[in-house]
C-alpha cells in the first residue's frame, strides 16, 4: 500500500507543470518535507541562474528522498532562455468603418509566462483608466528556437492611449526602453 499526490499548476500557460509525490505506507509527507524536496531540491538545485540559464527558468526534475519519489514535469516545451526580456508594441488608428478606434498589438518574451496576460491587462486598465475593448491574449503557437515572442496581446481603444500603454508595459516587464510604433494598419 502506498500514497500518492498529483496536481497541475499554472494551467493553460507556458509554465504549466505537473507535480507528483508517491510515498510508502509508513508516512505521508508534511509541508516542510514537500517544500524541501519540491522547491529546494528539484526547483532550486536542478536549474540554477547560470550563463546557460540567464532568466533562471525551471525545467523540472525528479528525486527520491524522505521515503518518497518527488517529480515536477513541465507540460509545455519552452523556447530556450535568452539573456534579455523583449517586447514589441504597435498601434494604428483605424477609421475604415463607422467605429473608429486605436488598435494595439503587443508581443513579448521572458515575462507574462504564467498569468495569461492578467498583469498587463490590469496595469493597462489602471494606467489608461478605460475598459479594454476586445482584449485578446494568447501564447505563441510557434515555440521553436527561432521564435522571438512567447505571447501576444491585442486590444482596441476609443482614444489614443500610447503613453499609458507604454507605461503599463514598462511597469509589468521591468524594461525601460519600451516604444510603441505607429503602423498604417494592423491586420487581424
C-alpha positions as CSV (number, residue, x, y, z in Angstrom):
1,X,0.0,0.0,0.0
2,X,1.2,3.5,-0.8
3,X,0.0,7.1,-1.1
4,X,0.1,9.4,-4.0
5,X,-0.5,13.1,-4.6
6,X,-0.7,14.6,-8.1
7,X,-1.7,18.1,-9.4
8,X,-1.3,20.5,-12.3
9,X,-0.3,24.1,-11.7
10,X,-0.2,27.2,-13.9
11,X,-2.8,25.6,-16.2
12,X,-3.0,26.9,-19.8
13,X,0.2,28.9,-19.5
14,X,3.7,28.4,-20.8
15,X,4.7,27.5,-17.2
16,X,2.2,24.6,-16.8
17,X,3.6,21.8,-14.7
18,X,2.6,18.5,-13.3
19,X,3.6,17.8,-9.6
20,X,3.6,14.4,-8.1
21,X,4.6,12.7,-4.9
22,X,4.5,8.9,-4.3
23,X,5.3,7.6,-0.8
24,X,5.3,4.4,1.1
25,X,2.7,3.5,3.7
26,X,4.9,4.4,6.6
27,X,4.4,8.2,6.2
28,X,2.6,10.9,4.4
29,X,5.0,13.9,3.7
30,X,4.3,17.0,5.7
31,X,4.5,20.6,4.3
32,X,8.2,21.1,5.3
33,X,9.2,17.9,3.6
34,X,7.3,18.9,0.4
35,X,8.9,22.3,0.4
36,X,12.3,20.8,0.9
37,X,12.0,18.2,-1.9
38,X,9.9,20.1,-4.5
39,X,11.2,23.6,-4.1
40,X,14.7,23.4,-2.7
41,X,16.0,20.2,-4.3
42,X,14.1,20.0,-7.6
43,X,13.4,23.6,-8.4
44,X,16.4,25.4,-6.9
45,X,19.1,22.8,-7.1
46,X,18.4,21.4,-10.6
47,X,18.1,24.7,-12.5
48,X,20.4,27.5,-11.3
49,X,20.8,31.0,-12.5
50,X,23.9,30.5,-14.7
51,X,25.2,31.7,-18.1
52,X,23.3,28.8,-19.7
53,X,20.1,29.7,-17.8
54,X,20.2,33.5,-17.6
55,X,16.5,34.0,-16.7
56,X,16.7,31.3,-14.0
57,X,14.0,29.2,-15.7
58,X,13.0,25.9,-14.2
59,X,13.0,22.7,-16.1
60,X,11.5,20.3,-13.6
61,X,13.1,17.1,-12.4
62,X,12.7,14.0,-10.2
63,X,14.3,12.9,-7.0
64,X,13.9,10.2,-4.4
65,X,14.3,11.1,-0.7
66,X,12.4,11.1,2.6
67,X,10.8,7.7,1.6
68,X,9.1,9.2,-1.4
69,X,9.6,9.9,-5.1
70,X,9.1,13.6,-6.0
71,X,8.6,14.9,-9.5
72,X,7.9,18.2,-11.3
73,X,7.3,17.8,-15.1
74,X,6.8,20.8,-17.4
75,X,3.8,20.3,-19.7
76,X,5.0,22.7,-22.4
77,X,8.1,23.0,-24.4
78,X,9.8,26.3,-23.9
79,X,11.9,28.4,-26.2
80,X,15.5,28.3,-24.8
81,X,16.0,31.2,-22.4
82,X,17.5,34.4,-23.8
83,X,19.6,36.8,-21.8
84,X,17.0,39.6,-22.0
85,X,13.3,40.2,-21.9
86,X,11.9,41.6,-25.1
87,X,8.7,43.5,-26.1
88,X,7.3,44.9,-29.3
89,X,4.4,47.3,-29.4
90,X,2.5,48.6,-32.4
91,X,-0.6,50.7,-32.8
92,X,-2.8,52.0,-35.6
93,X,-5.7,54.4,-36.0
94,X,-8.5,52.6,-37.8
95,X,-11.2,54.6,-39.3
96,X,-12.2,52.2,-42.1
97,X,-15.7,51.7,-40.5
98,X,-18.1,54.0,-38.6
99,X,-16.5,52.7,-35.4
100,X,-13.1,54.5,-35.3
101,X,-10.6,53.2,-32.8
102,X,-6.9,52.7,-32.0
103,X,-5.8,49.1,-32.3
104,X,-2.8,48.0,-30.1
105,X,-0.7,44.9,-30.6
106,X,1.9,43.9,-28.0
107,X,4.2,40.9,-28.2
108,X,6.7,39.8,-25.7
109,X,9.2,37.3,-24.4
110,X,10.6,36.5,-20.9
111,X,7.7,37.8,-18.8
112,X,3.9,37.2,-18.5
113,X,4.7,33.5,-18.9
114,X,2.4,32.2,-16.2
115,X,-0.6,34.6,-15.8
116,X,-2.3,34.6,-19.2
117,X,-1.7,38.3,-19.5
118,X,-3.6,39.3,-16.4
119,X,-0.9,41.5,-15.0
120,X,-0.6,43.5,-18.3
121,X,-4.4,43.7,-18.6
122,X,-4.8,45.1,-15.1
123,X,-1.9,47.5,-15.5
124,X,-3.3,49.0,-18.8
125,X,-6.7,49.1,-17.2
126,X,-5.3,51.1,-14.2
127,X,-2.9,53.3,-16.1
128,X,-5.3,54.2,-19.0
129,X,-8.5,54.4,-16.9
130,X,-10.7,52.8,-19.5
131,X,-12.3,49.5,-20.3
132,X,-10.3,47.4,-22.7
133,X,-12.4,46.7,-25.7
134,X,-11.9,43.3,-27.4
135,X,-8.9,42.3,-25.2
136,X,-7.2,39.2,-26.5
137,X,-4.2,37.4,-25.1
138,X,-2.6,34.3,-26.5
139,X,0.6,32.3,-26.1
140,X,2.5,31.9,-29.3
141,X,1.9,28.7,-31.2
142,X,5.4,28.7,-32.7
143,X,7.7,27.8,-29.8
144,X,10.7,27.0,-32.0
145,X,14.2,28.2,-31.0
146,X,13.9,30.8,-33.8
147,X,10.7,32.4,-32.3
148,X,11.1,35.9,-30.9
149,X,7.9,36.0,-29.0
150,X,6.1,33.9,-26.3
151,X,2.8,35.7,-26.3
152,X,0.7,38.4,-28.0
153,X,-1.9,40.8,-26.6
154,X,-4.3,42.9,-28.6
155,X,-7.0,45.4,-27.7
156,X,-8.9,48.4,-29.1
157,X,-9.2,51.8,-27.5
158,X,-11.5,54.7,-28.5
159,X,-8.7,57.2,-27.7
160,X,-5.0,57.4,-28.3
161,X,-3.6,55.7,-25.2
162,X,0.0,55.2,-26.4
163,X,1.7,56.8,-23.5
164,X,-0.2,54.9,-20.8
165,X,0.1,51.6,-22.7
166,X,3.9,52.1,-22.9
167,X,3.9,53.0,-19.1
168,X,2.0,49.8,-18.3
169,X,4.3,47.7,-20.4
170,X,7.4,49.2,-18.7
171,X,5.9,48.5,-15.3
172,X,4.9,44.9,-16.0
173,X,8.1,44.0,-17.9
174,X,10.7,45.8,-16.0
175,X,12.0,47.2,-19.3
176,X,12.7,50.9,-19.6
177,X,13.3,51.2,-23.4
178,X,9.8,50.5,-24.5
179,X,8.3,52.2,-27.5
180,X,5.0,51.7,-29.4
181,X,5.4,52.3,-33.1
182,X,2.6,53.6,-35.2
183,X,1.6,51.5,-38.2
184,X,-0.7,52.4,-41.1
185,X,-2.9,49.4,-40.4
186,X,-2.8,46.3,-38.1
187,X,-4.0,43.2,-39.8
188,X,-6.2,41.0,-37.6
